[in-house]
């Protein structure tokens, strides 16, 4: 409750409708975002699979490992974290999104991050609903990146962005031109 109270107080002008809960409580929401470490994402979804039936589940996890000074992408069994989650909760509509938006900046409503957000899913309704959420956030633009199979290279590219951010001491985000 302490974190929830802090967020509601900090951004009172946004009239946030949020509450504190555990994973089971969170799984009762209309839309569930899985933002755990990548290796916990599938097991987290499995723990609440019954509550996730028929719901939109957004995966924003990247399978990465730090090897020396660099981040390297890992390849989960089904190619991406999002595909693993979809296999774990087949009665849900999984979308992959937010992989290239710096997490710390995404959580700060006072400092919008100018970025495109690639959204992919095997369900048109999941892409549309996720795009609507993305579009509601300041300075973010949703882009339909196709089927869930495209989540693998999208997730892996996060390693490149992290490396750029470390090397140049910045918080680079992705912006596509010509669209």
N, C-alpha and C positions, 0 to 999 in steps of 0.2 A: 504494500500500500504506500510505502514511503516514496518509491520511484514514481508511482502513478500520481500521487499528490504533488510531487515536485513538477511533473510535466504539466498538469492541469493549471497549477499556479503560474508557472513560467510563461505559458502561452494561453492565458485566460481569454485573450481576444479571439482565439480560434475556436472557442467553445468545444473543446475536445470531449467526445463521448467515449471515454476509455475507463476500464476497470482493471483491477489487479486479479490475477487468477493463475492457476497452474495449467499444465498442458491440457488436461481434460476440460477445464473451464474454457480455455482459449479455443478449443476445438468446437465449441458450441456456437462460435461466431459465424456469421454468414459467409465471410471470406477469411481464410486462414493463411497466414504468411509463415513459411518455415525459414527461419533465419538463424539456424543453429550452426555450429561447426559442421562441415560437410559430412564427417564420418558419423554424426549423430542424427542426420536428417531422416534417413529411412527408418531407423528404429523409433524415432519420435513419431513419425507418421503411423507406423504400425501400432504403437501404443494407443492411438486414438482413431484407428481405422473406422470403427463403427460410427463415431460422431462425424467423420469426414464424408460419409456417403452422400453423393449428390452435390457436394460443395466445390467451390473454387478453392484450390490450394495453390498458392504462389510460392515457388521455390526461388530463393535468391542466393543459394549456396554455391560456392566454387570449390572444387576439389583441388587443393593446392598444398604443396609442401615446401618448406623453406630448406634449401640445400645450400649451405654456406651463406654467401651474401645474396643469393637469388631465390626467387620463388619459381617453382616448376609445377606445371599442371600434372595432375594425376588422372588416370582414366578409370572411373568406377566400372563395375561389371557390365552395366547396360550402356556405357558410353558417357553418361552424364548423371549428375545427382538428381536432376529433375526426372529423368527416365527411370531411375531407381525408385523414386517416390511414386511415380505413376504406376509402376509394377506392384508396389506395396499396397497402394490404395486404388485398385482398378475401377472402383465405383465412384471415384472423385474425378474432377476435371483439373488436371495439373497444368499450370502455366509456368514457364521459366521467365524471370524478369529481374531487373535491378542489379544485375551482375557487375556492371561497370560504373555504378554510382558509388563514390566513396562513402562507406557506411557512416562514418562520424559526421560527415557533412549532410548526409541524407536525414540524420536524426536532429538536425538543427533547423527548425522552421524559420528562424530569423535570418539565415544565410542560405538562400536557395542555390542549388548547384545547377549550372546550365549544362544539360546533358540530354542525349537521346537515350531511350531505354528500349532495348530490343526485347520483344515479347514473342515467345513461341509456345505453341500448344497444338495438340491434335484435335482440339475442340474449338470451333469458331467462337462459341459463347464465352469460353475462357479467355481467348485473346481479346475479345471486345470488352469484357468486364475489367480485365487487367489494364487495358489501354485507357479505360475511363478513369480508373484509379490514378494511373500515371499522369494523365492530363490534368487532374485536379491538383497536382503538386506544382508549386511555382517553378518555372524554368525547365521543366522536364517535358520531353516530347516522346510519346510512344511510337514505336515503329514495329509493324507486323513482320517478324522474321521467319515466318513459316512454321513448319511442323516441329514437334518436340525433338526430333532427331537433330535439329540445328542447335539444340542446347549445348551439345558437346563442345563445338568450337567456340561458342559464346562464353561458356564457363571457363574454358582454357585460356582465352584471351585476357582474362583478369590477371594472369601472371605477368603479362607484358605491361599492363597498366600499373601494377604494383611496382614493377621494376623501374618504370619511368618515374613514378612518384618518389621512389627512394633516391634514384640517381639525381633528379632535378629538384628534390626537396619541395615538392608541390603536391597538389591533389588533382591530377589530370582526370578528365572525364571524356567520354566519346561523343563527338558531334559529327554527323554525316552531312555532307553538302550535296546539293543537286536534287534533293527530295522535297 
